[in-house]
Amino acid sequence: MILPDNRIVIVVDQRPKDARTPRERCVDDEIAALGGAPSALAMGTIDLKCSQR
């Protein structure tokens, strides 16, 4: 966009900030990778995998 005084301004759209913790993002990503309905065993594995984040 060019302003009336001939300065050029670049407009960049921003994504909304993700307020989840790294652990929450990890759990959500792992559940999505399994198709959305993990078993109790899978949840235990996910919990262990994401516990260090």
N, C-alpha and C positions, 0 to 999 in steps of 0.2 A: 504494500500500500504506500502510496506517495502522498505526503502531507502537503498542504498549500505552500509551505516554505521550502519545498523540494527535498525535505528529509525523507528517507526511506524507513518504513517501519515494517518489521516482519512479525506477523501474528502467528503464534504457535498454540494449538489446542493442547490442553493438559488433561491427563487422565485423572479421575478422582483418586485421592489418596487411599491406599489400602491400609485400614486401621488394624488389621489382624497382626498378631505376633508371628514371628518366624515359625514357631511350633504349630500354630493354627493353620498357616499356609501349607506347611508340610503335610499335616493330617488331611487337609482338604484335597491337596494334590494326589496323595496316595489313595484316598477313597475314590476320587474321580478316575484314577488309573485302573481301579478294580471294577469300575462300572457303577459305583454308587451305593451298593448294598453289601458291605463286607461282613463276613461271618465274625463270630466272637474271637476265633483264633486269628483271623486276619487283623482285627482291631488291636489285639495284643501285640502283633508283629509291628503294626503301624505305630502304636504307642511307643514301643521300644526303639524303633528306628528314628522317630521324631523327638525323643525325649532329650536329646543333647542339643536342641536348637533353642 
